[in-house]
Amino acid sequence: MKLTRSFAALALLVATAFPALAADAVYPPGLRLGMVPLVGLSKAKTFPGFESEDGSVKVLITELPPAAYNEVVSAFNANPAGANGVKPDKIETSAGLAYFTTESAKAGDTLVKRYSMIVPGTGFSGYVAVQIPENASKIYTDEAVRQMFATAAIRKEVSADEQIGLLPFKITDLAGFKDIRTLVPGSSIILADGNESSGYESKPFMILGLIGATPQAADDRARFAQEAALQIAGLRETKVTMSEPIRINGQPGFETRIDGVSGRDKIPVTVVQWIRFGGGTSLRIIASAPRDQWSDAFTRFRAVRDGIQPKG
C-alpha cells in the first residue's frame, strides 16, 4: 500500500512539473514567441517571460535578429560536444528545430542552472533564457525545462494595439503605416510601409523609442543630436544637410537630416532624426525614405511625430 501511494505521489509530481499537452502557448505582450510555462510560473512583472512567485525562477523570452539562429546552428555544428561544461542539445518544436544549452553557474552566491534556447522565426530569431536555483532543481529538472522548450510556438502577428499599448507614450496618428513591429518591448517600435521579408529600406519607415538621460545645455544637446544621427545603423556614405534646434509639441528638440545610402542595394535615402528632450528620458525618432519618395513621406513623418503624447 505504501509503495502504491509512493508511485501515486511521484506521478502527481511529474504531472504538475510538466506543461499540460493540451495547454495553449502563452505569449509575452508584444512578442511573437511564446510557450507553455511550467506549473508555478506566471507572467513576469519586470521583463518579458515568466517567473516563480518569489522571483527565483526566471524564463526570459525575447526576439533577436534573424541571423542569430543560423550563427548558433553553425556554432553547434562546429562543436557538437560543447565545451567548458556547456551541454548543447536540440529539440523539435512547432516553431522549428530549436537549439539549446545547459550549464551550471552562479548568480551571486547562489548555484543555478542556466538554459538558453534559440528557435527560427520569420524575420527574427526567438530566444529563451532560463535560470533555476539549485534548491528548485528537483522540481524544475532538466527534463521539465526540455518539455517546456518543446512547447515553443510562434504567432504570425501581434496586433498594433497590443504593441503600441506597451509603450510609455501614446501614438495618436499612424499616418497610414500598416506594418508595426516591436523592437524592444515597452521601449521602441518600427512603423513601416515595407516588411521584414522584403526589407524596410526601399519604402518609408520610422523608428520610435526612448533614450536615457540627455544633455540639458543647448550646446551639449546639439552635439549629442549630431553624434547620435551619425551613428544610425545601416546608413552609409552620409552627409548632414540640416541640423538645428526646434520645438516639438512645446518641448525643446533637435532636428537633423542626413542624405546617405541604405540596404544591400545601396538605396539613396534621406533620413531625419528628431529628439524631443525630456527629464529622465527623451523621445528619439528616426525616419527614413528613398529620396524620390521623401516629400510625401516627410508629411507623414511629421504627422506621427506631432501625434505622440504622454500617457495618463
C-alpha positions in Angstrom: 0.0 0.0 0.0 2.8 2.4 0.9 4.5 1.5 -2.4 1.3 2.3 -4.3 1.0 5.7 -2.5 4.6 6.5 -3.3 4.1 5.8 -7.0 0.9 7.9 -7.0 2.8 10.8 -5.3 5.6 10.5 -7.9 3.1 10.5 -10.8 1.4 13.6 -9.4 4.8 15.4 -9.1 5.7 14.6 -12.7 2.3 15.6 -13.9 2.4 19.0 -12.2 6.0 19.8 -13.1 5.5 19.3 -16.9 3.4 21.6 -19.1 0.0 20.2 -19.9 0.0 18.9 -23.5 -3.4 20.5 -24.2 -2.5 23.9 -22.9 -2.0 26.8 -25.2 1.2 28.7 -25.5 1.4 32.0 -23.6 2.9 35.0 -25.4 4.6 37.8 -23.5 3.0 41.1 -24.6 4.3 42.4 -27.9 6.3 39.2 -28.8 5.7 36.6 -31.4 7.4 33.8 -29.5 5.6 32.0 -26.6 5.4 28.7 -24.8 3.5 26.8 -22.1 5.1 27.8 -18.8 5.8 25.2 -16.2 3.4 25.0 -13.3 4.2 27.5 -10.7 5.4 30.1 -13.2 3.4 33.1 -14.2 3.9 36.2 -16.3 6.9 38.2 -15.1 6.3 41.7 -13.8 9.5 43.4 -14.9 10.7 41.5 -18.0 9.1 39.6 -20.9 8.6 36.0 -19.9 7.7 34.0 -16.7 8.8 33.8 -13.1 8.1 32.0 -9.9 6.2 33.8 -7.1 9.4 34.6 -5.3 11.2 35.6 -8.5 14.0 33.0 -8.1 13.0 31.0 -11.2 13.1 33.1 -14.4 12.2 32.5 -18.0 13.2 35.4 -20.3 11.7 35.5 -23.8 12.8 37.9 -26.4 13.4 38.4 -30.2 16.9 38.6 -31.8 17.9 39.5 -35.4 17.1 36.7 -37.9 20.8 35.9 -38.5 21.3 34.9 -34.8 19.7 31.5 -35.4 22.0 30.5 -38.2 25.0 31.7 -36.2 24.1 29.4 -33.3 23.4 26.5 -35.7 26.9 27.0 -37.2 28.5 27.1 -33.7 26.7 23.9 -32.7 27.8 22.1 -35.9 31.3 23.2 -35.4 31.5 21.9 -31.8 28.6 19.4 -31.3 30.2 18.1 -28.0 30.2 21.6 -26.4 32.9 22.9 -24.1 33.6 24.3 -20.6 30.7 22.4 -19.1 28.1 23.7 -21.5 26.0 20.9 -22.9 24.5 21.5 -26.3 21.2 19.9 -27.5 18.4 20.3 -29.9 14.7 19.7 -29.9 11.8 19.8 -32.4 9.1 22.5 -31.7 6.1 23.8 -33.6 8.3 26.8 -34.4 11.0 24.6 -35.9 14.2 22.9 -34.8 15.4 24.6 -31.6 19.0 24.5 -30.3 19.7 24.9 -26.5 22.4 24.7 -24.0 22.5 23.7 -20.3 25.2 24.8 -17.8 25.8 25.2 -14.1 26.7 28.7 -12.9 26.5 31.1 -10.0 24.1 34.1 -9.5 25.9 35.9 -6.7 26.4 33.2 -4.1 23.6 31.0 -5.4 24.3 27.9 -7.5 22.0 27.9 -10.5 21.2 26.0 -13.7 21.0 28.1 -16.9 19.4 27.1 -20.1 19.5 29.1 -23.4 17.4 28.2 -26.4 17.1 29.7 -29.9 14.4 29.0 -32.5 13.8 30.2 -36.1 11.2 32.8 -36.8 10.1 34.7 -39.9 12.3 37.8 -39.9 13.6 37.2 -36.4 15.1 34.6 -34.1 13.3 33.6 -30.9 15.4 33.4 -27.8 14.7 32.0 -24.3 16.9 32.1 -21.3 16.0 30.2 -18.1 17.6 30.4 -14.7 16.8 27.9 -11.9 18.4 28.0 -8.4 19.7 24.7 -7.1 17.1 24.4 -4.4 14.3 24.4 -7.1 16.1 22.0 -9.5 14.4 18.9 -8.1 11.1 20.2 -9.3 12.3 22.2 -12.4 14.5 19.4 -13.7 16.5 19.3 -17.0 13.7 17.2 -18.5 11.0 19.6 -17.3 12.7 22.5 -18.9 13.2 20.5 -22.1 9.5 19.7 -22.2 8.7 23.4 -21.7 11.1 24.3 -24.6 9.2 21.7 -26.8 6.0 23.8 -26.5 7.7 26.9 -28.1 5.3 28.4 -30.7 5.2 31.4 -32.9 2.2 33.6 -33.7 2.3 35.3 -37.1 1.1 38.7 -36.0 0.9 40.8 -32.9 -1.8 43.4 -33.1 -0.8 47.1 -33.5 -2.9 47.9 -30.4 -1.1 45.4 -28.3 2.4 46.6 -29.4 1.6 50.3 -29.1 -0.2 49.8 -25.8 3.1 48.7 -24.2 4.9 52.0 -25.0 5.2 54.7 -22.3 3.6 57.2 -24.7 0.6 57.3 -27.0 0.7 57.3 -30.8 -2.5 59.1 -32.0 -1.7 59.1 -35.7 -0.1 56.2 -37.6 -0.2 58.2 -40.9 -1.1 55.1 -42.9 1.7 52.9 -41.8 0.5 49.3 -41.7 3.5 47.2 -40.6 4.0 47.6 -36.9 6.9 45.8 -35.2 8.2 46.0 -31.6 11.9 46.3 -31.4 12.3 46.5 -27.6 9.1 45.7 -25.7 7.8 48.7 -23.9 10.5 51.0 -25.3 10.8 51.1 -29.1 8.8 50.3 -32.2 9.0 50.5 -36.0 6.3 51.7 -38.3 6.8 50.9 -42.0 5.3 50.6 -45.4 7.6 47.6 -46.1 8.1 44.5 -44.0 10.8 42.2 -42.7 10.7 39.8 -45.6 11.1 42.4 -48.4 13.2 44.8 -46.3 12.4 48.2 -44.9 14.8 50.5 -46.8 13.0 50.6 -50.1 10.0 52.3 -48.6 9.3 54.9 -45.8 9.7 53.8 -42.2 10.0 55.2 -38.7 11.6 54.0 -35.5 10.2 55.5 -32.3 11.9 54.9 -29.0 13.1 56.3 -25.7 16.7 57.0 -24.8 18.2 57.7 -21.4 19.2 60.9 -19.8 20.3 63.5 -22.4 22.2 66.8 -22.0 20.3 69.8 -20.7 22.5 72.6 -22.0 21.6 73.8 -25.6 25.2 73.5 -26.9 25.5 70.0 -25.5 22.2 69.0 -27.0 23.3 70.0 -30.5 26.5 68.0 -30.2 24.6 65.0 -28.7 22.0 65.0 -31.5 24.5 65.2 -34.3 26.7 62.4 -32.9 23.6 60.2 -32.4 22.4 60.9 -36.0 25.8 59.8 -37.4 25.6 56.5 -35.6 22.3 55.4 -37.2 22.6 51.7 -38.0 22.7 50.7 -41.7 23.2 54.3 -43.0 26.3 54.7 -45.1 28.0 57.4 -47.2 26.3 60.0 -45.1 26.1 63.8 -45.4 24.4 66.0 -42.9 22.2 68.5 -44.7 20.5 70.2 -41.8 21.0 70.3 -38.0 19.1 72.8 -35.8 17.1 73.1 -32.6 13.3 73.1 -32.9 10.3 72.9 -30.6 8.4 69.6 -30.7 4.9 69.8 -29.0 6.1 72.7 -26.9 9.3 70.9 -25.7 12.9 71.6 -26.7 14.1 69.3 -29.5 16.6 68.9 -32.3 16.2 68.0 -35.9 19.0 66.5 -38.0 18.6 65.5 -41.7 21.1 63.2 -43.5 21.5 62.0 -47.0 23.0 58.6 -47.5 22.6 55.1 -48.8 21.0 52.2 -47.1 20.5 48.4 -47.6 22.3 45.9 -49.7 21.1 47.7 -52.9 22.6 51.0 -51.6 19.3 52.8 -52.0 19.7 56.6 -51.9 17.7 57.8 -48.8 17.0 60.9 -46.8 16.8 60.4 -43.0 15.5 62.7 -40.4 16.2 62.3 -36.7 14.1 64.1 -34.1 15.0 64.2 -30.4 12.4 65.6 -28.1 14.4 66.3 -24.9 12.9 65.4 -21.5 14.0 65.0 -18.0 14.8 61.3 -17.2 14.2 60.1 -20.7 14.0 61.7 -24.2 12.0 60.6 -27.3 14.1 59.8 -30.3 12.5 59.4 -33.8 14.4 58.1 -36.8 12.5 58.3 -40.1 13.9 57.2 -43.5 12.5 57.3 -47.1 14.0 56.8 -50.5 14.9 60.2 -51.9 12.3 60.1 -54.6 9.6 59.4 -52.0 10.8 62.0 -49.5 8.3 64.8 -49.9 5.2 62.8 -49.3 6.9 60.7 -46.6 8.1 63.7 -44.6 4.5 64.9 -44.3 3.5 61.6 -42.8 6.6 61.5 -40.5 5.6 64.9 -39.1 2.0 63.7 -38.5 3.2 60.7 -36.5 5.7 62.9 -34.5 3.2 65.6 -33.7 0.7 62.9 -32.6 2.9 61.4 -29.9 1.6 62.3 -26.5 2.3 61.3 -22.9 0.1 58.7 -21.3 -2.1 59.4 -18.3 
